[in-house]
Amino acid sequence: MEKIGKVSWQRFEKFLVKIGCEFVKEEGDHRKYRRPGLLRPVIIPRNKELPAFVIQNNLRTLGISKEDYVRIMKSI
């Protein structure tokens, strides 16, 4: 299994759009996304790179496994 490493917020945003999330709004340096069926929104900071723990927390919110995340990111 591949490790989840840092990724730019723009690339993670492409991942979110690919899996059906839509941008809701931006507050300060955080962007909010939603998808039908989620209990809470996905929030990402607009830092240069997102640390692995932010990605893992959002994958947990989305109900997506690390393996699926890696597979989808390879296709982006």
Contacts in CASP RR format, 6 or more apart in sequence:
PFRMAT RR
TARGET T0000
AUTHOR 0000-0000-0000
METHOD contacts of the structure
MODEL  1
MEKIGKVSWQRFEKFLVKIGCEFVKEEGDHRKYRRPGLLRPVIIPRNKEL
PAFVIQNNLRTLGISKEDYVRIMKSI
1 66 0 8 1.000
1 67 0 8 1.000
2 66 0 8 1.000
2 70 0 8 1.000
3 52 0 8 1.000
4 52 0 8 1.000
4 55 0 8 1.000
4 56 0 8 1.000
4 66 0 8 1.000
4 69 0 8 1.000
4 70 0 8 1.000
5 52 0 8 1.000
5 55 0 8 1.000
6 49 0 8 1.000
6 50 0 8 1.000
6 51 0 8 1.000
6 52 0 8 1.000
7 49 0 8 1.000
7 50 0 8 1.000
7 55 0 8 1.000
7 73 0 8 1.000
8 48 0 8 1.000
8 49 0 8 1.000
8 50 0 8 1.000
9 31 0 8 1.000
9 44 0 8 1.000
9 45 0 8 1.000
9 46 0 8 1.000
9 47 0 8 1.000
9 48 0 8 1.000
9 49 0 8 1.000
9 50 0 8 1.000
11 73 0 8 1.000
11 76 0 8 1.000
12 44 0 8 1.000
12 50 0 8 1.000
12 55 0 8 1.000
12 58 0 8 1.000
13 23 0 8 1.000
13 31 0 8 1.000
13 33 0 8 1.000
13 44 0 8 1.000
14 76 0 8 1.000
15 69 0 8 1.000
15 72 0 8 1.000
15 73 0 8 1.000
15 76 0 8 1.000
16 33 0 8 1.000
16 42 0 8 1.000
16 44 0 8 1.000
18 72 0 8 1.000
18 75 0 8 1.000
18 76 0 8 1.000
19 35 0 8 1.000
19 62 0 8 1.000
19 64 0 8 1.000
19 72 0 8 1.000
20 35 0 8 1.000
21 33 0 8 1.000
21 34 0 8 1.000
21 35 0 8 1.000
21 42 0 8 1.000
21 62 0 8 1.000
22 33 0 8 1.000
22 34 0 8 1.000
22 35 0 8 1.000
23 31 0 8 1.000
23 32 0 8 1.000
23 33 0 8 1.000
24 32 0 8 1.000
24 33 0 8 1.000
24 34 0 8 1.000
24 41 0 8 1.000
25 31 0 8 1.000
25 32 0 8 1.000
26 32 0 8 1.000
26 46 0 8 1.000
28 46 0 8 1.000
29 45 0 8 1.000
29 46 0 8 1.000
29 47 0 8 1.000
30 43 0 8 1.000
30 44 0 8 1.000
30 45 0 8 1.000
30 46 0 8 1.000
31 43 0 8 1.000
31 44 0 8 1.000
31 45 0 8 1.000
31 46 0 8 1.000
32 41 0 8 1.000
32 42 0 8 1.000
32 43 0 8 1.000
33 41 0 8 1.000
33 42 0 8 1.000
33 43 0 8 1.000
33 44 0 8 1.000
34 41 0 8 1.000
34 42 0 8 1.000
35 42 0 8 1.000
35 62 0 8 1.000
38 61 0 8 1.000
38 62 0 8 1.000
39 61 0 8 1.000
40 61 0 8 1.000
42 58 0 8 1.000
42 61 0 8 1.000
42 62 0 8 1.000
43 58 0 8 1.000
44 50 0 8 1.000
44 54 0 8 1.000
44 58 0 8 1.000
45 54 0 8 1.000
55 69 0 8 1.000
56 66 0 8 1.000
59 65 0 8 1.000
59 66 0 8 1.000
59 69 0 8 1.000
64 72 0 8 1.000
END
